[in-house]
């Protein structure tokens, strides 16, 4: 390998912003902050957290109900 072209590799502390869990790994960075880790990610924990409470279908159903209510009030 060529000398003086490779980045410095050392221990890195990874910190999860959501749950505060930390672990060490190797990286070229000294510290990494992540939004979710394997301790709090829904795929690994099996717990689903809904970030957005109203989905497209819910919004459509509410809009449809308003339209039907307005239509029935006209009659």
C-alpha positions as CSV (number, residue, x, y, z in Angstrom):
1,X,0.0,0.0,0.0
2,X,1.1,3.6,-0.6
3,X,2.2,5.5,2.4
4,X,0.5,8.7,3.7
5,X,-2.7,8.4,1.6
6,X,-4.9,6.4,4.0
7,X,-7.0,8.1,6.7
8,X,-6.4,7.5,10.3
9,X,-8.5,4.6,11.7
10,X,-9.3,4.6,15.4
11,X,-12.0,3.7,18.0
12,X,-15.2,5.6,17.5
13,X,-18.0,6.2,20.0
14,X,-21.5,5.9,18.4
15,X,-24.3,7.7,20.4
16,X,-28.0,7.4,19.7
17,X,-29.9,10.7,20.0
18,X,-33.3,9.0,20.6
19,X,-32.5,6.6,23.4
20,X,-29.0,7.6,24.5
21,X,-27.4,4.2,24.0
22,X,-23.7,4.2,23.2
23,X,-21.3,1.7,21.8
24,X,-17.8,1.6,20.3
25,X,-16.7,0.7,16.8
26,X,-13.9,1.4,14.5
27,X,-14.1,4.4,12.1
28,X,-12.2,7.3,10.6
29,X,-14.4,9.6,12.7
30,X,-13.9,10.0,16.5
31,X,-17.6,10.4,17.3
32,X,-20.8,9.5,15.4
33,X,-24.4,10.6,16.5
34,X,-27.3,8.7,15.0
35,X,-31.0,9.3,15.1
36,X,-32.0,5.7,15.8
37,X,-30.0,2.6,16.7
38,X,-30.7,-1.1,17.0
39,X,-32.0,-0.6,20.5
40,X,-34.8,1.8,19.6
41,X,-35.5,1.1,15.9
42,X,-39.0,-0.4,15.3
43,X,-37.6,-3.1,12.9
44,X,-35.4,-4.6,15.6
45,X,-37.6,-4.0,18.6
46,X,-40.9,-5.0,17.1
47,X,-42.6,-1.9,18.5
48,X,-44.2,0.4,15.9
49,X,-44.1,4.1,16.5
50,X,-46.2,6.3,14.3
51,X,-44.5,9.5,13.5
52,X,-47.3,10.8,11.3
53,X,-50.7,10.3,12.9
54,X,-52.8,10.9,9.9
55,X,-52.0,8.9,6.8
56,X,-53.3,9.4,3.3
57,X,-56.2,7.1,3.7
58,X,-57.4,8.7,6.9
59,X,-57.2,12.2,5.3
60,X,-59.2,10.9,2.3
61,X,-61.9,9.3,4.5
62,X,-62.2,12.6,6.6
63,X,-62.5,14.6,3.4
64,X,-65.1,12.1,2.0
65,X,-67.1,12.3,5.2
66,X,-67.2,16.1,5.1
67,X,-68.3,16.0,1.4
68,X,-71.1,13.5,2.2
69,X,-72.2,15.5,5.2
70,X,-72.4,18.7,3.1
71,X,-74.3,16.9,0.4
72,X,-76.9,15.5,2.9
73,X,-77.3,19.0,4.4
74,X,-78.1,20.5,1.0
75,X,-81.1,18.1,0.5
